[in-house]
Amino acid sequence: MPVVICSLDQGERMICESGAMSWMSPNMQMETSGGGLGKMFGRMVSGENAFQNHYVAKGGPGMIAFASKFPGAIKAFEITPAAPIICQKKSFMACTEGVELSVHFQKKVGAGLFGGEGFVMQKISGSGIAFVEIDGSTVEYNLERGQQLVIDTGYLAMMDATVNMEIQQIKGVKNALFGGEGLFNTVVTGPGRVLLQTMPISGFASLIAGLIKPQN
């Protein structure tokens, strides 16, 4: 259960989703902001709260911590205008000032309906540092142009905006019905980084649900 502890100079600011702050020094001042109806709607569609909390260090250096909500990892990404990233819903944790969170729609409806990651994902752009939650451990691949990776449902956590995502139907009726891998796989094509997660929360929830026996 990792945690990010940020040390801020006076006047420096951190932005996080509503309720993400775990602990902080007493001189951290909070201000809740929506940033306009368009941005609020986009965040809601992407799985986040409509409002964000802005924390700024007042009267000297400050400290603020953000703890994960599920066993896994927290990754820090350097965001630039030329290098936005695409993440699974609800993975955004916090960021420095200058980073923007918005909704990202899959270009092909099939990628959203059957890909497991959802038709709606999160786009993190702008300039600064963004912290993202990953379910379980993290495996990273750097795909060359045209290089592909086939991913089971739910294991795609993050990819560069340069990576293309499509859905591929599993061939063979017997394979699809009895193979236990579902009907579709996610196929990502480089160039760019792809981060996979080893314990998708959806799969974990299904496992727990299957172990719970109904009470008479």
N, C-alpha and C positions, 0 to 999 in steps of 0.2 A: 504494500500500500504506500506508494511513493508520495512525496510532497515537494512542492517548489517553494523555496524561501527566497524572497527578493529583497535586496538591500537597495534603498533609494536615497539619493541625495536630496537636499531641500528643493522642493518645487517639482521633482520628478513624479511621474504619474503612471499608474497601472490601471488597465481596464479589464473587467472580468464579467462573466455572466452573473445574473442575479443570484445571490446566495452562495457564491463560490468561495468567498473569503473564509479562511479557517481560523487564523489568529493574526494579530498585528500589534505594532507599537501604538501607544495612546496618541501620538501626534499625527497619525494618519487620518485624513479627513475624507469622508465619503460624500459623493454627489451622484444621484441616480439620474440617468438621462436616456431618452428614447432615440434622439437624433433624427427625428422626423418620421412621418407615417410610412414612407417607402422603406426606410431601413428597418423600422420596427416590424413591418409585415414580413420582410425578407428573413429576419432572424426567427420569427415565429414559425414560418414555413420550414426553415432549416432545422427546427427542433430546439431552438434556444428560446429564452425569455425575451419578450418584446423590449424590455429595458435592460440596460447595462449599468454597472456601478463603476464610477471613476474614483480612484483613491489617489490622493496627492499628499506628499510629505510636507508638513507645515512646521516652521520654526527650527528646522534641523534635519539630519538624516532620519529615515524611517525604515520600517521593516514590515512586510506583509507576506503571508503564507497561503498557499492554495493546495489542499490535499485532494488526492484522487477519490473517486466515489466507488471504484471497483478495482479488484486486484489486477495490476498491470504495470504499465510504464507511462512516464510523462516525457515527451520529446519536445525539445526547443528547436524551432525553425526560424532561420533568418529570412524575413520576407522583404522582397524588393519589388518595385513596380514592374520589373521585367520577369519576375519569378514568383507568381502567386501559386498557391497549392490548393488542392481539392481534398476534402476530408469527409469521413462518414458523419452522419448526423449526430449531434450531441457530443462531439469529440473536443470542441473548443473549450479551453479552460480560462486562459487569461492572455493578455498581450500588453506590449508597451504602446504608448501614444503614437499614432500614425498608422496603426494596423487597422484594417476594416474587415468586418465579418458580414458576408452576404450569402444569398441563396444561389445554388448552382443546380440548374436543371440538366438532366441527361438529354443529349440531342436526340437519341433514339428511345422511343417509349419502351421498347423491349428491355433495354438496359435497366430501366427503373422498375418495371413490373416483375421481372424474373431474376434480376441480378443479385438480390439480397441486400445490396448496399442502398437500394431505394432510388426512385426517380429523382428525389431531391437530395442533394448533398450540400456541404458547406464549402464556400469559397473564402479563403483568407488571402487578402491582398493588401497593398499599400507599402509601407516601409517601417520596419522594426522587427521585434522578436515576438513570436507567438508560441504559446505552450499548448500542446495537444495531448489528450488522453488516449492511450492505446490499451485495448483489452488483452491481458496476458503479456507475453514477451513479444519482442519486435524483431522481425527479419527484414532487412532492406536489400533491394535489388536496384542496380543502375542499368536500365535497359538501353541498348543502342538503338539507333533508328531502324525500325522494322522488326526489332526483336520482340517476341511475344512471351507472355506468361499466362497459363491457364490457372484460374483460382476458384476454389470452391466457395459457395455462397457465404458471405459474411466475413471473410478473412481479409478483404481489402480495407485497410485503414486510412491510407493517404496516398496520393499520387501528385506529381507535378502536373500543372495545367497543360503541359505539352503532351502528356500521355493520353492515348485514345482508349476508351472503354467500350466494349461491345459484349453481346450475349451470344453464347454458342450452345445450341441444343445438343444434348448427349445422344449419340447415334445408337440405334438399336433399341427396339421395344423392350427386350429382356433386360438390357443394361439400365434403361431408364426406370423400369418398374421394380427391379429387384436388386439393383446395384447399390442402393442406399445412399447415392450421391445426389438425388433429386433429378430434375429434368433438364437443368441448365447449369452451365459454368460461366464465369466471368472471364473474358479474355481482354488483357491490356496489352497495348502495343506502344513501344518506345518511339521517340527518345524521352528519357526522364527517369526520375526516381519513383519507385513503388515501395511502400511500406506495408507489410503484412502483419496481422496480429494472430497470436496462437490460440487465444481463448475468446472468441466472439461472445459477447454477453447474451446474444440470442440463443446460441447453442448451449451455453451454460444454463440458461433458464429452462430450455427444453429438457436438458438432462435432469435437473432437479425436479421438474414437473413429472417426469417419468418415474422417478423414485418414490414419489409421494403416493401412498396407497389411500384410496378413499375410505373414510370411516363409516361403519355401519350405524 
